[in-house]
Amino acid sequence: MTGEHVDVLIVGAGISGIGAACHLQDRCPGKTWAILEARDALGGTWDLFRFPGVRSDSDMLTLGYEFRPWTGTSTLADGAAIRDYLRDTAHERGIDTKIRYGHRAVAADWSSEDRRWTVTVESDVGRIELTCGFLYSCTGYYRYDEGYRPEFPGEARFAGPIVHPQHWPADLDHTGKRVVVIGSGATAVTLVPAMARDAAHVTMLQRSPSYILTLPSQDPVLAGLRRWLPDRVAAKIARGKNMAIQIALYQFARRAPRAARKVLQGGVRRQLPPGYPVQTHFRPAYNPWDQRLCLVPDGDLFAAISAGSVTMVTDTIDTFTETGIRLASGAELDADIVVAATGLSLLAAGGMALSVDGAAVSMPETVTYKGMMLSGVPNFALAIGYTNASWTLKVDLVSEYVCRLLTEMDRTGSTVVTPRRPPPGAREPLLNLQANYIKRGLDALPRQARMRPWRLNQNYAKDVLMFRHGTVTDAVEFR
């Protein structure tokens, strides 16, 4: 592979990379391309995470690709179903034949003289190099090799295993065991009811609560439409309905946070026994959508709490003991297994070191153009999805836009497209959520400006206008 050249090199064979390849194949059929995947299987997040109950945290009609609608029945599908969907998509399009597994892109240097990237890759056969005209990072923004795992006081004393959901041991048996899950985010609310089916008891230990919304496991509108319409047509209509609901819910939460808080907490209260301390365990200190909303299918978490198989505890850890965890309040939680659902570690571009003519690119010193290119960095794009809606909605639009750029370059005879330096002014974090895992890693990410086109929108309707119908010549230089 050393010395090989392709027009477009995609890094990452997860939901973003597979979608990018499909768009490229359909819209730019004359381009040569390949996908580099550091792991030994496609699927990205959906192949990496194997903890009990792993599932989507947004509805599948919008997490699925627009060009290949999700036709399953589950609103929130499990990890295995999503892996199958991605594998089937890649196989049907012939994408899987162009994935180079076990190939980790560790560095890329742009040559202005040669007008191409030289990408350094670590593989099973050693370090190799290849070149490309356009480099497209589809690795998301978190580290695959490790999650965030704080060191707990006294944890060495604990006799049982302490596991992180990102690296779930295949041989871990929680049947009949007492389990404590530390965390309050999407992973915790997924794990807890799933483990409670077989465990002796599960305790969800959270330092602070999250907002949780129940969704039906089967979309009733989609089920009704399928009685009269073909699957793809029904799925497309229901997908539009779900996108409208996502936008409306987010706008409602941001514009009327008190009312949104009341609605969300009322929904929780109705699913728990009378007198349950909702204000203690389900009243976050922040406003709705300051952090991502957690979704649960058919209220499974609340059903497990009501059945007595799950206990919610809102407190902080004083120390681990030989048999569990002692809390700051003095209470003790007995445990055979502790799960540290403590979040992710952020990593831009999969950790690939970028340079332009030998000068290192400092991500925090760049500003994103339309949330998908970097100021001053030629022929490079990265796919970053929404934080307030399904990831795929955004990265599909980004891939369409990359294809528009490539088409415009061919039309004008250009070989280079570079976002100009944005005007001076205030810079803001790229991601606007207040989640701890995001706040911990923002210094490793590019920035955004307050004016267009230097912002990462969190609004699908605006992005459709910009990416599909807006100009591709604003604030960029073709040569």
Protein Blocks (a to p, Z undefined) as FASTA:
>chain_A
ZZpacfbdcehjdfklmmmmmmmmmmmmmbccddddfblbehijmmmpmcehiacfbdfk
lmpcfklccfbfbfbacfklmmmmmmmmmmmnommmmccghiacfbdcddfklopacddd
ddfkbccddddfbdcdfebjadfkbccddddehklmpmbdcddfklccfklcfehiacdd
edjbfklmmmmmmmmmmmmbdcdddfbdcddddddfbdfklmmmmmmmcfklmmmmmmmm
mmmmmmmmmmmmmmmmmlmmmmmmmmmmmmpcehiafklmmccfbdehkaccdddehhlm
mmmmmnopaccdddddfbdcfklccdfkopacddfbdcddebjcddehhlpacdeehiac
dfklpccehhiacehiahiacddddfkbcfklmmmmmmmmmmmmmmmmmmnopabdcddd
ddedddddfblcfbfklmmmmmmpccddfbdckbccfbfklmmmmmmmmcfkgoiacZZ
